[in-house]
Amino acid sequence: MSVSQKIVADLVANNIEFITTVPCKQLAGVIDEVEASPAIHHIPANKEDEGIGLCAGAWMGGKRPAIIMQNTAIGVVVNTLVTLTQFYRMPLPMLISYRGELREPVACQVEMAVHTKALLNQLHIPTYHFHKEADAAELDAILKYTFMCNKPVAILTDASFWGGYGDQ
């Protein structure tokens, strides 16, 4: 089973039936698995804050949601995370590709990486960072945690988790 298949299997096992995604090269395998899963209603979003709004609607409609996105949008979603998910105590697993670390080929990605963890910490959002494929074994417990305590949780997956940046 690939790591993308394992992630989606854990999402399904935790009754997550609504997922919104924003395109991301690193997360493309997971997004493909989400799209292929008959147990998940997948709605692609144009922007991350829009995706969180879709997740809120799904939650209020009785579905367990999740969002798949890049860390470069953390700055865009701060208001939505605070005034929507945290205020209404909405559980929201956020699977986030963590761009901007060592060997990052795109310079502008580095700037948001410098702020990602600090912003999540300032918002009191529990954050887990997956560096190697074996770290995905923790996902099931993280998903159970977010729905038990009714709060958003960030799961950062860096390039080394996905096998690096390739030849770049």
Secondary structure in CASP SS format (residue, H / E / C, confidence):
PFRMAT SS
TARGET T0000
AUTHOR 0000-0000-0000
METHOD secondary structure of the structure
MODEL  1
M C 1.00
S C 1.00
V H 1.00
S H 1.00
Q H 1.00
K H 1.00
I H 1.00
V H 1.00
A H 1.00
D H 1.00
L H 1.00
V H 1.00
A H 1.00
N C 1.00
N C 1.00
I E 1.00
E E 1.00
F E 1.00
I E 1.00
T E 1.00
T E 1.00
V C 1.00
P C 1.00
C C 1.00
K C 1.00
Q C 1.00
L C 1.00
A H 1.00
G H 1.00
V H 1.00
I H 1.00
D H 1.00
E H 1.00
V H 1.00
E H 1.00
A H 1.00
S C 1.00
P C 1.00
A C 1.00
I C 1.00
H E 1.00
H E 1.00
I E 1.00
P E 1.00
A C 1.00
N C 1.00
K C 1.00
E H 1.00
D H 1.00
E H 1.00
G H 1.00
I H 1.00
G H 1.00
L H 1.00
C H 1.00
A H 1.00
G H 1.00
A H 1.00
W H 1.00
M H 1.00
G C 1.00
G C 1.00
K C 1.00
R E 1.00
P E 1.00
A E 1.00
I E 1.00
I E 1.00
M E 1.00
Q E 1.00
N H 1.00
T H 1.00
A H 1.00
I H 1.00
G H 1.00
V H 1.00
V H 1.00
V H 1.00
N H 1.00
T H 1.00
L H 1.00
V H 1.00
T H 1.00
L H 1.00
T H 1.00
Q H 1.00
F C 1.00
Y C 1.00
R C 1.00
M C 1.00
P C 1.00
L E 1.00
P E 1.00
M E 1.00
L E 1.00
I E 1.00
S E 1.00
Y E 1.00
R C 1.00
G C 1.00
E C 1.00
L C 1.00
R C 1.00
E C 1.00
P C 1.00
V C 1.00
A H 1.00
C H 1.00
Q H 1.00
V H 1.00
E H 1.00
M H 1.00
A H 1.00
V H 1.00
H H 1.00
T H 1.00
K H 1.00
A H 1.00
L H 1.00
L H 1.00
N H 1.00
Q H 1.00
L C 1.00
H C 1.00
I C 1.00
P C 1.00
T E 1.00
Y E 1.00
H E 1.00
F E 1.00
H C 1.00
K C 1.00
E H 1.00
A H 1.00
D H 1.00
A H 1.00
A H 1.00
E H 1.00
L H 1.00
D H 1.00
A H 1.00
I H 1.00
L H 1.00
K H 1.00
Y H 1.00
T H 1.00
F H 1.00
M H 1.00
C H 1.00
N C 1.00
K C 1.00
P E 1.00
V E 1.00
A E 1.00
I E 1.00
L E 1.00
T E 1.00
D E 1.00
A C 1.00
S C 1.00
F C 1.00
W C 1.00
G C 1.00
G C 1.00
Y C 1.00
G C 1.00
D C 1.00
Q C 1.00
END
